[in-house]
Amino acid sequence: MALPAGIVAGLAHPISTPAHVVALIGLGLIAGRIFLRAGAAIIGAFALGLTAGLGAIAWGVGETPASDVLLASAILCGLIAASGFTGPVSLAVPLALVSGLALGLDSPPESILLGEAVAMLIGTACGGIGALAMIAFVASTIARWRQGIILRVAGSWVAAIAILVLALRWAA
């Protein structure tokens, strides 16, 4: 049995949009640093926010500044990762919730057929959660090498990319 085209398109959506990729990497770096202690809570909060955002899209919410919020959360995640700060879970969980909500609100389906649009939303939820979990797992593995320098460099890149994108978007 082949997967419907909507689910496949939805699975690929979180990793095909640059702002989503940057935000997922930034949040994954934070989740990976504290993976054993609170990785599941961060991924769960992200999943809850993503589901809420996609649900709001399904109910027909209008235009939102979700892309800017998503990039702002990517900046914060990148700066936290770059600082090497392992921060409390009480900071990471709300950040994951907001990131998930913004990613969901920034992921409208690209189909006018109801069944295919719903399949795209389901695929987007599964793809976003799966991508974050994989990034967090890889980051937790990399965190053990060289006192996490690679994660700190990646965090600085995430912050720089998100700042540049926001600056270019606001300048236009």
C-alpha positions as CSV (number, residue, x, y, z in Angstrom):
1,M,0.0,0.0,0.0
2,A,1.5,3.4,-1.0
3,L,1.3,6.4,1.2
4,P,-1.0,9.1,-0.1
5,A,0.7,12.0,-1.8
6,G,-0.5,14.4,0.9
7,I,1.2,12.5,3.7
8,V,4.5,12.3,1.8
9,A,4.4,16.0,1.0
10,G,3.6,16.7,4.7
11,L,6.5,14.6,5.9
12,A,8.9,16.5,3.7
13,H,7.5,19.9,4.6
14,P,9.4,20.6,7.8
15,I,12.7,19.7,6.2
16,S,12.1,21.5,2.9
17,T,11.4,25.0,4.3
18,P,14.6,26.8,5.4
19,A,13.1,28.6,8.4
20,H,11.7,25.4,9.7
21,V,15.0,23.6,9.3
22,V,16.9,26.3,11.2
23,A,14.4,26.3,14.0
24,L,14.4,22.5,14.2
25,I,18.2,22.4,14.4
26,G,18.3,25.1,17.1
27,L,15.7,23.4,19.2
28,G,17.3,20.0,18.6
29,L,20.6,21.3,19.8
30,I,19.1,22.3,23.1
31,A,17.1,19.1,23.4
32,G,20.3,17.1,22.6
33,R,22.3,18.8,25.3
34,I,19.9,17.8,28.0
35,F,18.5,14.7,26.2
36,L,18.8,12.2,29.1
37,R,17.3,14.6,31.6
38,A,14.5,16.3,29.7
39,G,14.7,15.4,26.0
40,A,11.3,13.7,26.0
41,A,9.6,16.7,27.7
42,I,11.0,19.1,25.1
43,I,10.0,16.8,22.2
44,G,6.5,16.4,23.9
45,A,6.1,20.1,24.3
46,F,7.1,20.7,20.7
47,A,4.6,18.0,19.6
48,L,1.8,19.6,21.6
49,G,2.6,23.1,20.1
50,L,2.9,21.7,16.6
51,T,-0.4,19.9,16.9
52,A,-2.1,23.0,18.3
53,G,-0.7,25.1,15.4
54,L,-1.7,22.6,12.8
55,G,-5.1,22.4,14.4
56,A,-5.5,26.2,14.2
57,I,-4.6,26.0,10.5
58,A,-7.2,23.3,10.0
59,W,-9.8,25.5,11.7
60,G,-9.0,28.4,9.3
61,V,-6.9,30.8,11.4
62,G,-5.9,33.8,9.2
63,E,-2.5,35.3,8.5
64,T,-0.1,35.2,11.5
65,P,3.5,36.4,12.1
66,A,4.4,32.7,12.8
67,S,7.5,32.8,10.5
68,D,9.0,35.7,12.4
69,V,8.2,34.1,15.8
70,L,9.8,30.8,14.6
71,L,13.0,32.6,13.5
72,A,13.0,34.5,16.8
73,S,12.8,31.3,18.7
74,A,15.6,29.9,16.5
75,I,17.7,32.8,17.5
76,L,17.1,32.2,21.2
77,C,17.8,28.4,20.8
78,G,21.0,29.1,18.8
79,L,22.2,31.6,21.4
80,I,21.5,29.1,24.2
81,A,23.3,26.3,22.4
82,A,26.2,28.6,21.5
83,S,26.6,29.7,25.1
84,G,26.9,26.1,26.3
85,F,24.3,26.8,28.9
86,T,22.4,23.7,29.8
87,G,19.6,25.8,31.3
88,P,16.6,24.6,33.3
89,V,13.9,22.5,31.7
90,S,11.4,25.2,32.7
91,L,13.1,27.4,30.0
92,A,13.4,24.8,27.3
93,V,9.9,23.4,27.5
94,P,8.0,26.7,26.9
95,L,10.5,27.5,24.1
96,A,9.7,24.2,22.5
97,L,6.0,24.8,22.8
98,V,6.3,28.2,21.2
99,S,8.5,26.8,18.4
100,G,6.1,24.0,17.7
101,L,3.1,26.4,17.6
102,A,4.9,28.7,15.3
103,L,6.0,25.9,13.0
104,G,2.5,24.6,12.9
105,L,1.0,28.0,12.1
106,D,3.6,28.5,9.4
107,S,2.7,25.2,7.6
108,P,-0.5,25.7,5.7
109,P,-1.3,22.8,3.4
110,E,-0.7,23.4,-0.3
111,S,-3.8,21.6,-1.5
112,I,-7.4,22.6,-2.0
113,L,-8.7,19.1,-1.6
114,L,-9.8,18.5,2.0
115,G,-8.6,14.9,2.3
116,E,-5.2,15.7,0.9
117,A,-4.9,18.8,3.1
118,V,-5.7,16.8,6.2
119,A,-3.1,14.2,5.1
120,M,-0.5,17.0,4.6
121,L,-1.2,18.3,8.1
122,I,-0.8,14.8,9.6
123,G,2.4,14.3,7.6
124,T,3.7,17.6,8.7
125,A,3.1,16.7,12.4
126,C,4.9,13.4,12.0
127,G,7.7,14.8,10.0
128,G,8.4,17.7,12.4
129,I,8.3,15.5,15.5
130,G,10.5,12.9,13.8
131,A,13.0,15.4,12.5
132,L,13.3,17.1,16.0
133,A,13.8,13.7,17.7
134,M,16.5,12.7,15.2
135,I,18.3,16.0,15.5
136,A,18.1,15.8,19.3
137,F,19.5,12.2,19.3
138,V,22.4,13.2,17.0
139,A,23.1,16.3,19.1
140,S,23.1,14.2,22.3
141,T,25.7,11.9,20.7
142,I,27.8,14.8,19.5
143,A,27.6,16.6,22.8
144,R,30.1,14.1,24.3
145,W,32.9,14.9,21.9
146,R,35.3,17.7,22.8
147,Q,33.1,19.2,25.5
148,G,30.3,20.0,23.1
149,I,32.3,22.5,21.0
150,I,30.6,21.2,17.8
151,L,27.2,22.0,19.3
152,R,28.3,25.4,20.3
153,V,29.5,26.2,16.8
154,A,26.3,24.8,15.3
155,G,24.3,27.0,17.7
156,S,26.2,30.1,16.7
157,W,25.5,29.3,13.0
158,V,21.8,28.8,13.8
159,A,21.6,32.1,15.6
160,A,23.5,33.9,12.8
161,I,21.4,32.5,10.0
162,A,18.1,33.3,11.8
163,I,19.3,36.9,12.6
164,L,20.3,37.5,9.0
165,V,17.0,36.1,7.7
166,L,15.0,38.3,10.1
167,A,17.1,41.3,9.3
168,L,16.6,40.8,5.5
169,R,12.9,40.2,6.0
170,W,12.4,43.4,8.1
171,A,14.6,45.5,5.8
172,A,12.4,44.8,2.8
